[in-house]
Structures are given as structure tokens and as C-alpha cells.
């Protein structure tokens, strides 16, 4: 009778043990148990799936530190070699003394949260939770926050810079207007009044250009800038643009030339915006080209049937790593090797946005001391056959 009772009890214990193991295997987190001597007792299927490599040479009875070091040795954890010893020490401290959960990245990119608790008999229960999705979201949110903060800083810096850019010509307008009002140079017939009026017009045009660029960029960002499409003969537009900027080029001592073939296909787009793109690029090139330099405007068909407009200068140029910054609105390239220039830094970002509205793209090649080449590429669907001359 006693033997039967003992047998029944053993069977019941075995059944209860299997039930417990099955229950542990059903846990969604990785589960592991170490005894009071810090030796491995058991773990569930999820733990094994998460910790492949940690258990390759570890079975029941293996010390925790041995299991841990084997995992590090096998490359289970994404750790820099020089950090391995410090991380092992930190991990052992958490295991032996307790503390807040630890996060660690595995070699396959997944993130785990490690939590451990002491049992009443001195053993240790550990949970491993896959937090990859949460970590990815947190990293994306942090990146978005950092990007937004950087954008806000750029805009704040830009507003400060823009206030200076507007204040300078506005001061000139007020000053020359006071000269005219108070007739400080004698009777109105004095030719110097004409010079003062010219300065007022120049300063006013500059402020109007700044404001128009800001408004256009705001419309583009809001999706409210519409194309008024028509034929855009690039030769005529390039000639008109360079003629408008000839005085500025002459004052800067820079040769400004246009080379556009007569049989070039006609671009279909918004003529005023195409002219604005060229004006921005030529103005930018003149600004950064020293006296004696050259700025050239060319246009040619692409091999795929599209059109490419190119503005090339032999000015200071910029480092390739600065090009993305030059194409970012509310940002300016600050190069300690060059003399700071006046301007808002909106020309290139606005031009890039305008050519994108036409389905095209901007490309910039530049290097310090070797000048800059800016290409506007328009797709084949934007071209029309030229009328015979």
C-alpha cells in the first residue's frame, strides 16, 4: 500500500512538473531559472530562441558567469570589443545585486530588456523581453525630435540673419529718401539726386527679391505653388537673364556668357519660374566668383531626351560635404577658409524645389578652389521639338 501511494505521488509530482514546464514554455517572454549556487536549472523555448549562442555550450548546472561569457565570446551581443569587459562586469552586478532592467542589443539588431528577481531560496528568475519595436519607435521619435530642434535652430538663426539682410537695404532706403526729402545736396537738379534714387531702387529690388523668395518657398512647402505652363525657349530666357544681370557681373569684374544652341528643344514649363531658377543660379555664381573669373550658362539635350541647363563658375567652390547643407532651406555654408557673403542662402534650396516641381532634379559638383557646376535636369516629357529657323 505504501509503495502504491509513493508511486502515485511520484506520478502526480511528475505530472505537475510537466505541467509547470509546459506553462513556462507558453510564456511569451524568455524565462530562465538559476539556483542558489547560480547554476542553470531550466529555461523555456522563447529564451532559447532569443539567446541562440548563449546556450551553445551551456546546459543545466552551468554557472551564470560561464553562460554570460560564452554569449559574449560567441558574438551574441552587439558590443564593441573594448567595451566587453566593462559590460560583463555591469551585467554580473545586476545579476548578483539586483537593480533596474537592463537593455542590450543582439548581433541581429534586436533589442532585449533583461529583468531579474530573487526567489525565496536564493535562486534567480530572469525574463528576456523583445523590445525591438519599442526601441525602434523611441529611436525614430528621438531622431525626429532632434531633427525638429535642429530645424528650429536653423530657422531662428535664419530669422536673425534675415533681419540683418532686410535692415541693411531698408536703412539705405530711408537714408537716401531723407536726402531727397531734405534736399541735402542742394536744389533738385543736382545729378547726385539721381544716384540716390538709383540706390533706393536697388535696395528696394533686393528686399523685394528676399520677400518673394520667402513667399515662394512657403508656397512650395504648403503645396500651393502652381505651375502656369507654356513654352520656355531656354536660349531667350538665358539671354534675358544674363542681360538683366550684366551690370552686376560688370561691377564684380566677372565675364558672363551664354552658350545655348539654336536648335535646342523647347522646354515646357512655367517661364517665370524657369527664369527665377536661372536668376538664382547666376546670382549665386556671381556672388562667389572673384574679379577676373567667369560664369557660363549652357543648355543641351540629354541622351534620354531630356534637357540639362548648366551654370558653371570658376570661383571659390565648396567642399562636397557642404553641398547638402547648401541645398537646405534656412541654412548657410560657413567655411572658415572663405570670406562670408551677404545673402539669405535661399537661392539653391528654392531652385531645387522649383526644378522638382517640373519633375526634374538639381545636381551640384564643386570643390574648394575649383569652382562650382550646377545642373538642372528636366525630364523628356518636358521637352518639345524646336521650331525650324
Buried (B, 14 or more C-beta within 10 A) or exposed (E): EEEEEEEEEEEEEEEEEEEEEEEBBEEEBBBBBBBEEBBBBBBBEBBBEBBBBBBEEBEEEBBBBBBBBBBBEBEBBEBEEEEBEEBBEEBBEBBEEEEEEBEBBBEEEBBBBBBBEEEEEEBBBBBBBBBBEEBEEEEEEEEEEEEEEEBEEBBEEBEEBBEEBBEEBBEBBEEBBEBBEEEEBEEEEEEEBEEBBEBBEBBBEBBEBBEEBBEBBEEBEEEEBEEEEEEBBBBBBBBBBBEBBEEBBEEBEBBBEBEBEEEBBBBBBBBEBBBBBBBBBBBBBBBBBEEEBBBBBBBEBEEEEBBBBBBBBBBBBBEEEBBEBBBBBBBBBEBEEBEEEEBBBBBBBBBBBBBEBBBBEBEBBBEBEEBBBBBBBBBEEBBEEBEEE
